[in-house]
Amino acid sequence: MAQHLRMLAQGRCPPADNFLHEAALVRDPPSGIKYDPEQSRDVLTHSLAVHERWNDPQEKKYSRNLGKKEGIELVALSADNGKGPHGTSE
């Protein structure tokens, strides 16, 4: 554990969610890398993901929960709502 913390302090290990930032910002990624997975010189220009953090651990609200038109929305489900895992009746 101590070695891992030293490596982080030295900038030798990126945070675990850097790949999410890169995928969400593929047009202008923080690393500056242009992504060409097929090596066709046709770089990716569309976002591959959405990445957000909630507002706080108590409310757990994302952008759409906070009234924005786009982004992630957290939908709470209760165990007794009568719906299966895909929103269908069991």
C-alpha atoms as a printed R data frame, in Angstrom:
   type eleno elety resid chain resno       x       y       z
1  ATOM     1    CA   MET     A     1   0.000   0.000   0.000
2  ATOM     2    CA   ALA     A     2   2.746   2.468   0.909
3  ATOM     3    CA   GLN     A     3   4.516   1.817  -2.389
4  ATOM     4    CA   HIS     A     4   1.315   2.498  -4.309
5  ATOM     5    CA   LEU     A     5   0.818   5.797  -2.448
6  ATOM     6    CA   ARG     A     6   4.426   6.814  -3.182
7  ATOM     7    CA   MET     A     7   3.896   6.064  -6.872
8  ATOM     8    CA   LEU     A     8   0.732   8.158  -6.922
9  ATOM     9    CA   ALA     A     9   2.564  11.037  -5.221
10 ATOM    10    CA   GLN     A    10   5.274  10.842  -7.885
11 ATOM    11    CA   GLY     A    11   2.688  10.891 -10.674
12 ATOM    12    CA   ARG     A    12   3.634   7.402 -11.827
13 ATOM    13    CA   CYS     A    13   0.149   5.870 -11.601
14 ATOM    14    CA   PRO     A    14  -2.862   7.711 -12.986
15 ATOM    15    CA   PRO     A    15  -6.113   7.693 -11.022
16 ATOM    16    CA   ALA     A    16  -8.225   4.640 -11.762
17 ATOM    17    CA   ASP     A    17 -10.948   6.607 -13.567
18 ATOM    18    CA   ASN     A    18  -8.685   8.452 -16.059
19 ATOM    19    CA   PHE     A    19  -9.816   6.115 -18.831
20 ATOM    20    CA   LEU     A    20 -13.401   7.271 -18.233
21 ATOM    21    CA   HIS     A    21 -12.407  10.913 -18.666
22 ATOM    22    CA   GLU     A    22 -10.512  10.018 -21.838
23 ATOM    23    CA   ALA     A    23 -13.479   8.124 -23.317
24 ATOM    24    CA   ALA     A    24 -15.968  10.865 -22.456
25 ATOM    25    CA   LEU     A    25 -13.729  13.613 -23.865
26 ATOM    26    CA   VAL     A    26 -12.410  11.768 -26.936
27 ATOM    27    CA   ARG     A    27 -12.547  14.941 -29.087
28 ATOM    28    CA   ASP     A    28 -10.189  16.729 -26.703
29 ATOM    29    CA   PRO     A    29  -8.897  14.184 -24.162
30 ATOM    30    CA   PRO     A    30  -6.853  15.360 -21.159
31 ATOM    31    CA   SER     A    31  -3.898  13.273 -22.386
32 ATOM    32    CA   GLY     A    32  -3.898  14.886 -25.828
33 ATOM    33    CA   ILE     A    33  -3.922  11.440 -27.437
34 ATOM    34    CA   LYS     A    34  -5.845  11.086 -30.686
35 ATOM    35    CA   TYR     A    35  -7.597   7.716 -30.638
36 ATOM    36    CA   ASP     A    36  -7.348   5.608 -33.802
37 ATOM    37    CA   PRO     A    37  -8.107   2.054 -32.600
38 ATOM    38    CA   GLU     A    38  -8.139   0.601 -36.116
39 ATOM    39    CA   GLN     A    39  -4.975   2.445 -37.163
40 ATOM    40    CA   SER     A    40  -6.806   3.787 -40.213
41 ATOM    41    CA   ARG     A    41  -5.831   7.451 -39.613
42 ATOM    42    CA   ASP     A    42  -9.528   8.044 -38.982
43 ATOM    43    CA   VAL     A    43  -9.506   9.208 -35.362
44 ATOM    44    CA   LEU     A    44 -12.526   8.851 -33.094
45 ATOM    45    CA   THR     A    45 -14.573  12.030 -32.795
46 ATOM    46    CA   HIS     A    46 -17.630  10.892 -30.824
47 ATOM    47    CA   SER     A    47 -17.766  10.471 -27.092
48 ATOM    48    CA   LEU     A    48 -17.567   6.862 -25.978
49 ATOM    49    CA   ALA     A    49 -18.974   7.359 -22.502
50 ATOM    50    CA   VAL     A    50 -20.506   9.657 -19.944
51 ATOM    51    CA   HIS     A    51 -18.674  10.211 -16.703
52 ATOM    52    CA   GLU     A    52 -19.939  12.224 -13.764
53 ATOM    53    CA   ARG     A    53 -19.650  12.268 -10.033
54 ATOM    54    CA   TRP     A    54 -22.689  12.756  -7.846
55 ATOM    55    CA   ASN     A    55 -23.141  15.973  -5.889
56 ATOM    56    CA   ASP     A    56 -22.554  14.362  -2.481
57 ATOM    57    CA   PRO     A    57 -22.707  10.926  -0.814
58 ATOM    58    CA   GLN     A    58 -26.006  11.665   0.926
59 ATOM    59    CA   GLU     A    59 -28.148  12.935  -1.972
60 ATOM    60    CA   LYS     A    60 -26.346  11.054  -4.789
61 ATOM    61    CA   LYS     A    61 -27.673  13.400  -7.468
62 ATOM    62    CA   TYR     A    62 -26.230  13.569 -10.965
63 ATOM    63    CA   SER     A    63 -26.763  16.283 -13.567
64 ATOM    64    CA   ARG     A    64 -30.263  15.178 -14.663
65 ATOM    65    CA   ASN     A    65 -31.342  14.795 -11.034
66 ATOM    66    CA   LEU     A    66 -30.273  18.425 -10.620
67 ATOM    67    CA   GLY     A    67 -32.499  19.627 -13.487
68 ATOM    68    CA   LYS     A    68 -30.127  19.565 -16.467
69 ATOM    69    CA   LYS     A    69 -31.347  18.323 -19.844
70 ATOM    70    CA   GLU     A    70 -28.443  15.941 -20.540
71 ATOM    71    CA   GLY     A    71 -26.250  13.646 -18.474
72 ATOM    72    CA   ILE     A    72 -26.766  10.866 -15.997
73 ATOM    73    CA   GLU     A    73 -29.909  10.370 -13.928
74 ATOM    74    CA   LEU     A    74 -29.931   8.109 -10.904
75 ATOM    75    CA   VAL     A    75 -33.272   6.322 -10.552
76 ATOM    76    CA   ALA     A    76 -33.982   4.725  -7.200
77 ATOM    77    CA   LEU     A    77 -35.815   1.414  -7.234
78 ATOM    78    CA   SER     A    78 -37.429  -0.213  -4.258
79 ATOM    79    CA   ALA     A    79 -37.523  -3.958  -3.694
80 ATOM    80    CA   ASP     A    80 -41.332  -3.940  -3.565
81 ATOM    81    CA   ASN     A    81 -42.138  -2.088  -6.791
82 ATOM    82    CA   GLY     A    82 -43.286  -5.295  -8.525
83 ATOM    83    CA   LYS     A    83 -40.907  -4.906 -11.429
84 ATOM    84    CA   GLY     A    84 -38.184  -7.266 -12.531
85 ATOM    85    CA   PRO     A    85 -34.596  -6.230 -13.258
86 ATOM    86    CA   HIS     A    86 -35.498  -4.756 -16.666
87 ATOM    87    CA   GLY     A    87 -38.618  -2.882 -15.623
88 ATOM    88    CA   THR     A    88 -40.978  -5.723 -16.543
89 ATOM    89    CA   SER     A    89 -43.399  -7.588 -14.342
90 ATOM    90    CA   GLU     A    90 -41.917 -10.708 -12.833
